[in-house]
């Protein structure tokens, strides 16, 4: 399976999480090389999301997400996945450092 396909499947799973857990409608940025993979909202909150592997997460990535989130008045989320299908949704740099 290609790296693109693996990334797509992780983004799809993250979208499903936001749809089911938070009642969101999500917009995907396919093949994105930008700061954000998904923009999700439920009428009460808007989330801008970057999906990445746990060991590839960085404060630089999170800061880029925060800049986009500010434009949308949204909550920045770094969605980390690891082997075994475990997910962590990071919304601040302090939690990001603890997650590593």
N, C-alpha and C positions, 0 to 999 in steps of 0.2 A: 504494500500500500504506500502511495506517495506521501510525502510530508504535507503537501497541500490537502490531500484527502483526510489525513489524520487531523489536521487543524480544523478543517471544515466540520468534521464529526464532533470535535470538542466544542466548537462554537454552537453547533446545533443543540448539543446537550445542555449547554449553558442557557441558551434561549428557552429551552423547555423548562429548565429550573425557574427562570424568572416568570414565565407564563403560568406555571402551576403554583409556585410559592407566593408570588406577589401579584398575580392577576394582571400581568403586563401584556401589552402588545409590543412586539420588538421589530426593529428594522435592522437588517444585516448589511454590513459593508463587505461584500464578497471579495476575497483576494486582497483585502486591505493591507497596505503597508504603512498605514497611518497609526495614530495613537489609539483609535477606538475600533472595536470589532462590531459592537452592538449598541444600539440606543433603544432603551426599553422604558415604557411608561404605563402607568395605570390610572391616570387622571388625578392622582394625589402626589405622586413622586415620579421623577424622571431619573433614569440611571444611564450613565455612559460606561461601557464595559470593555475592558481588554482581557481576552482569554489567553493565558499562557501557562507553561509548565512551572511547577513550584520552583525548581532550581534555576530558572531563567528570569525570574522576577527581579526587578531592580527599582530603586528609588527614582531613578531617571525616568523609567517607564511610568511610574505612578505620577510623577510631576507633570508629564505630558498629558496624562488622562485628566488631571486636575484642571489644566488650562482649558481643555475642551468642555469639561463639566461646568466651568464658570460661565462659558458662553451660553450654555443651555439652562443655566440655573439648576443643574442636576447633581446627583450624588455620584462621585467617581467610584468605580469598582474595578479592582484587579481580581479577576476570577482565576484562582490557581487550581490546577488539577495535578494529581500525582498518580502514580501507578496504583492500581486497585480501585480506581474510580472515585477517590476521595476528593472533595472540593472544599476550598476555603474562599470566602468572599471578603476581600480586604478593602476597607474604606478609609484607611489612614496610614501614614508612614510608620507610626509606632507599631501597629499590628503587623505590618509588612516585615519589619525587622524581627519580630518575635516568630513569625512564620517560617523564617529561613532556618 
